[in-house]
Amino acid sequence: MAAVICGSLAFDTIMNFEGRFAQQILPEQLHILNVSFLVPALRRDFGGCAGNIAYALKQLGGEPLPMATLGSDGGEYLARLRELGISTDFVRQVEDSYTAQAMIMTDRDNNQITAFHPGAMMQAHGTRIEARADIRLGIISPDGRDAMLQHAEQFQAAGIPFVFDPGQGLPMFDGPELARFVDQASWVTVNDYEGKMLCERTGWTLAEISRRVKGLVVTLGAEGCELWIDGERTHVAGVQATEVVDPTGCGDAWRGALLHGLEQGWTLEQCAVLGNRVGALKIASRGPQNWNYRD
């Protein structure tokens, strides 16, 4: 069984700031903000939510089908996907844009500041989702606005259950649009901050959202996650990492584990246990796609 993973393929430029953002950014001076951070360490990684989730699902033995758009500079990423044995059936390359780029700065407390250039991602709506015998599951992760809206409609029309994972794309949508996503989806995943924004914009509580889907997940970083099913909350404890190196891509790794568990017919709690374990593995490695699963 294969899972369609809608989202971005991006190049991540990752920088480490050895101090704390809180010591450099003065709240009372935000109206005249002008700060500079010295970043002794810098590297470029393969990233993007679709790429990271696909990598995680492949690590766990699944068959990811990333649906994303690369720019004229995306040949290296295409080659990497093929080397990993990840299908590129739904990956398009366009010549008039750069591949999406994320510039991510992490401080010593693992807080992050990210600047994102969407580039070719804004043309992702040009690829359609159609019913196919081997496709039984999907996920909508952060992508171009039109792509997220249209792919949700197409998943529903094709009868393919999917996870709605708005991530940093959530602010692009108003309350009625987010409510429509929820009603189309089978599962919803957000982090704590996104969960609060989703509730504020839809006017629904987490319990109310959970009654409209099969399950709602609120990830809490090192604290694990909350599962909401039919209005009832369950906490699944986190897994302590052997080392905290880089949080970039931890949420995507968790979502890859979620897809793997759903493919296997697991309960949401079983999926969450694996997700927390995979997140702990990922955070011990630099970059979003450099970790390896150990059973």
C-alpha positions as CSV (number, residue, x, y, z in Angstrom):
1,M,0.0,0.0,0.0
2,A,1.3,3.4,-0.9
3,A,0.7,6.8,0.7
4,V,0.6,10.1,-1.3
5,I,2.5,12.8,0.6
6,C,1.5,16.3,-0.6
7,G,3.8,19.1,0.5
8,S,7.1,20.8,-0.3
9,L,10.5,19.6,-1.4
10,A,13.0,22.2,-0.3
11,F,16.6,22.8,0.3
12,D,17.3,23.7,4.0
13,T,20.1,26.1,5.0
14,I,20.5,25.3,8.7
15,M,22.4,27.7,11.0
16,N,23.3,27.2,14.6
17,F,23.3,30.3,16.9
18,E,25.2,29.5,20.1
19,G,23.3,31.9,22.3
20,R,19.6,32.4,23.1
21,F,17.2,34.4,21.0
22,A,15.5,35.6,24.2
23,Q,18.8,37.4,25.2
24,Q,19.1,39.2,21.8
25,I,15.5,40.2,21.1
26,L,14.1,42.8,23.5
27,P,10.3,42.6,23.7
28,E,10.0,46.4,24.4
29,Q,12.0,47.1,21.2
30,L,10.2,44.9,18.7
31,H,8.8,47.9,16.9
32,I,12.4,48.8,15.9
33,L,13.8,45.3,15.6
34,N,17.3,45.2,14.1
35,V,19.3,42.2,15.2
36,S,22.2,40.2,13.9
37,F,23.1,36.6,14.9
38,L,26.6,35.1,14.5
39,V,26.2,31.5,13.2
40,P,29.5,29.7,13.2
41,A,27.9,26.5,11.8
42,L,26.1,26.4,8.5
43,R,25.1,23.5,6.3
44,R,22.6,22.8,3.4
45,D,20.3,19.8,3.7
46,F,17.5,18.2,1.7
47,G,14.3,19.1,3.4
48,G,10.7,20.2,2.9
49,C,7.8,18.5,4.6
50,A,7.0,16.1,1.8
51,G,10.6,15.0,1.5
52,N,11.1,14.6,5.2
53,I,7.9,12.7,5.7
54,A,8.7,10.5,2.7
55,Y,12.1,9.8,4.0
56,A,10.7,8.8,7.4
57,L,8.1,6.5,5.9
58,K,10.7,4.8,3.7
59,Q,12.9,4.3,6.7
60,L,10.0,2.4,8.3
61,G,9.4,0.2,5.3
62,G,6.6,2.1,3.7
63,E,6.0,3.2,0.1
64,P,5.8,7.0,0.0
65,L,4.6,8.8,-3.1
66,P,5.7,12.5,-2.6
67,M,3.6,14.9,-4.6
68,A,5.6,18.1,-5.0
69,T,7.2,20.5,-7.4
70,L,10.9,21.2,-7.8
71,G,12.5,24.2,-9.5
72,S,15.2,24.4,-12.2
73,D,17.8,23.6,-9.5
74,G,16.0,20.5,-8.3
75,G,17.9,17.8,-10.3
76,E,20.0,16.9,-7.3
77,Y,16.9,16.3,-5.2
78,L,15.3,14.1,-7.9
79,A,18.5,12.0,-8.0
80,R,18.5,11.7,-4.2
81,L,14.9,10.5,-4.1
82,R,15.6,7.8,-6.7
83,E,18.7,6.7,-4.8
84,L,16.6,6.2,-1.7
85,G,14.1,4.2,-3.7
86,I,11.4,6.8,-3.3
87,S,9.0,7.1,-6.2
88,T,9.1,10.3,-8.2
89,D,5.9,9.6,-10.2
90,F,4.2,12.7,-8.7
91,V,7.3,15.0,-8.5
92,R,7.3,17.7,-11.2
93,Q,10.2,20.0,-12.2
94,V,9.4,23.5,-13.5
95,E,12.1,25.6,-15.2
96,D,10.9,29.1,-14.3
97,S,11.4,29.0,-10.5
98,Y,13.9,27.9,-7.9
99,T,13.2,25.0,-5.6
100,A,11.7,26.1,-2.3
101,Q,14.3,27.2,0.2
102,A,14.2,27.3,4.0
103,M,16.7,29.3,6.0
104,I,16.5,27.9,9.6
105,M,18.3,29.3,12.6
106,T,18.4,27.3,15.9
107,D,19.5,28.7,19.2
108,R,21.0,26.7,22.1
109,D,17.5,26.0,23.5
110,N,16.3,24.5,20.2
111,N,14.1,27.5,19.5
112,Q,14.0,28.2,15.7
113,I,13.6,31.2,13.4
114,T,12.8,30.3,9.8
115,A,12.6,32.3,6.6
116,F,11.0,30.4,3.7
117,H,10.9,31.1,0.0
118,P,8.2,28.9,-1.7
119,G,9.5,29.1,-5.2
120,A,8.3,26.2,-7.3
121,M,6.0,25.0,-4.5
122,M,3.5,27.6,-5.6
123,Q,2.9,25.6,-8.7
124,A,2.2,22.4,-6.9
125,H,-1.6,22.6,-7.6
126,G,-0.7,21.6,-11.2
127,T,-0.5,18.0,-10.2
128,R,-3.8,16.2,-9.5
129,I,-4.7,13.3,-7.2
130,E,-6.5,10.5,-8.9
131,A,-7.8,7.2,-7.5
132,R,-5.2,4.4,-8.0
133,A,-5.4,0.8,-6.8
134,D,-2.2,1.0,-4.7
135,I,-3.0,4.3,-3.1
136,R,-4.9,3.9,0.2
137,L,-3.8,6.8,2.3
138,G,-2.6,10.4,2.0
139,I,-1.4,13.5,3.9
140,I,-1.7,17.2,3.2
141,S,1.3,18.9,4.7
142,P,2.4,22.6,4.2
143,D,2.4,23.4,0.5
144,G,1.1,26.1,-1.9
145,R,-2.2,27.5,-0.8
146,D,-4.0,26.4,-4.0
147,A,-2.4,23.0,-3.8
148,M,-3.6,22.3,-0.3
149,L,-7.2,23.4,-1.0
150,Q,-7.4,21.4,-4.3
151,H,-5.6,18.3,-3.1
152,A,-8.0,18.0,-0.1
153,E,-10.9,18.1,-2.5
154,Q,-9.3,15.6,-4.8
155,F,-8.5,13.2,-1.9
156,Q,-12.1,13.3,-0.9
157,A,-13.4,12.9,-4.5
158,A,-11.1,9.9,-4.9
159,G,-12.2,8.3,-1.7
160,I,-8.7,8.3,-0.2
161,P,-8.6,9.0,3.5
162,F,-6.0,11.6,4.5
163,V,-4.2,13.4,7.3
164,F,-4.6,17.1,7.5
165,D,-1.3,18.5,8.7
166,P,-1.4,22.3,8.1
167,G,1.9,23.1,10.0
168,Q,3.3,26.5,9.1
169,G,0.8,26.8,6.3
170,L,-2.1,27.2,8.8
171,P,-2.1,31.0,8.9
172,M,-2.9,31.1,5.1
173,F,-6.5,29.9,5.8
174,D,-9.5,31.5,7.5
175,G,-11.9,29.7,9.8
176,P,-14.3,28.4,7.2
177,E,-11.5,27.1,5.0
178,L,-9.9,25.3,8.0
179,A,-13.3,23.9,9.0
180,R,-13.6,22.5,5.5
181,F,-10.2,20.8,5.7
182,V,-11.2,19.2,9.0
183,D,-14.5,17.9,7.6
184,Q,-12.7,16.4,4.6
185,A,-9.9,14.8,6.5
186,S,-9.9,11.5,8.5
187,W,-7.1,12.7,10.9
188,V,-5.7,16.0,11.9
189,T,-2.2,16.6,13.3
190,V,-0.9,19.9,14.8
191,N,1.6,21.0,17.4
192,D,0.5,22.8,20.5
193,Y,0.7,26.3,19.0
194,E,-1.0,25.3,15.8
195,G,-3.7,23.6,17.8
196,K,-4.5,26.8,19.6
197,M,-4.6,28.7,16.3
198,L,-6.8,26.1,14.7
199,C,-9.3,26.3,17.6
200,E,-9.3,30.1,17.5
201,R,-10.0,30.3,13.8
202,T,-12.6,27.6,13.6
203,G,-14.3,28.4,16.9
204,W,-14.1,24.7,17.8
205,T,-12.4,23.2,20.9
206,L,-10.0,20.3,20.4
207,A,-12.7,18.0,21.7
208,E,-15.1,19.3,19.1
209,I,-12.6,18.9,16.3
210,S,-11.9,15.3,17.4
211,R,-15.5,14.5,17.1
212,R,-15.4,15.4,13.4
213,V,-12.5,13.1,12.5
214,K,-11.2,9.7,13.4
215,G,-8.5,11.3,15.5
216,L,-6.7,14.5,16.4
217,V,-3.1,14.6,17.4
218,V,-1.4,17.5,19.2
219,T,2.4,17.0,19.4
220,L,4.2,18.4,22.4
221,G,7.9,18.0,21.5
222,A,9.8,16.2,24.3
223,E,6.6,15.9,26.3
224,G,5.1,13.5,23.7
225,C,1.7,14.1,22.4
226,E,-2.0,14.4,23.1
227,L,-4.5,12.2,21.3
228,W,-8.1,13.3,21.0
229,I,-10.6,10.7,19.9
230,D,-14.3,11.4,20.0
231,G,-13.8,14.2,22.6
232,E,-11.6,12.2,24.9
233,R,-7.9,13.1,25.5
234,T,-5.1,10.6,26.1
235,H,-1.5,11.7,26.8
236,V,1.3,9.6,25.3
237,A,4.6,10.2,27.0
238,G,7.6,11.3,25.0
239,V,10.8,9.2,24.5
240,Q,14.0,10.6,25.9
241,A,16.6,11.2,23.2
242,T,20.1,9.9,23.7
243,E,21.3,13.4,22.5
244,V,19.6,16.6,21.5
245,V,21.4,17.8,18.4
246,D,18.9,19.3,15.9
247,P,15.0,19.5,16.1
248,T,14.7,20.3,12.4
249,G,12.3,17.8,10.8
250,C,11.3,16.0,14.1
251,G,7.6,16.7,13.4
252,D,7.9,15.4,9.9
253,A,9.6,12.2,11.1
254,W,6.7,11.8,13.6
255,R,4.2,12.1,10.7
256,G,6.0,9.5,8.7
257,A,5.6,7.1,11.6
258,L,1.9,8.0,11.8
259,L,1.4,7.1,8.2
260,H,3.3,3.9,8.7
261,G,1.1,2.9,11.6
262,L,-2.1,3.9,9.8
263,E,-1.1,1.7,6.9
264,Q,-0.7,-1.2,9.2
265,G,-4.1,-0.7,10.7
266,W,-2.7,0.3,14.2
267,T,-4.6,2.3,16.8
268,L,-3.7,6.0,17.0
269,E,-2.0,5.3,20.3
270,Q,0.3,2.7,18.7
271,C,1.1,5.2,16.0
272,A,1.9,7.8,18.6
273,V,4.3,5.5,20.5
274,L,6.3,4.9,17.3
275,G,6.1,8.6,16.4
276,N,7.6,9.6,19.7
277,R,10.4,7.0,19.3
278,V,11.2,8.1,15.8
279,G,11.2,11.8,16.9
280,A,13.7,11.0,19.6
281,L,15.9,9.3,17.0
282,K,15.7,12.2,14.6
283,I,16.6,14.9,17.1
284,A,19.9,13.1,17.8
285,S,21.0,13.7,14.1
286,R,21.7,16.8,12.2
287,G,19.4,17.7,9.4
288,P,15.9,16.3,8.6
289,Q,17.0,13.4,6.5
290,N,20.2,12.0,8.0
291,W,18.8,9.6,10.7
292,N,18.3,5.9,10.5
293,Y,15.6,3.8,12.0
294,R,16.7,1.1,14.5
295,D,14.0,-1.5,15.4
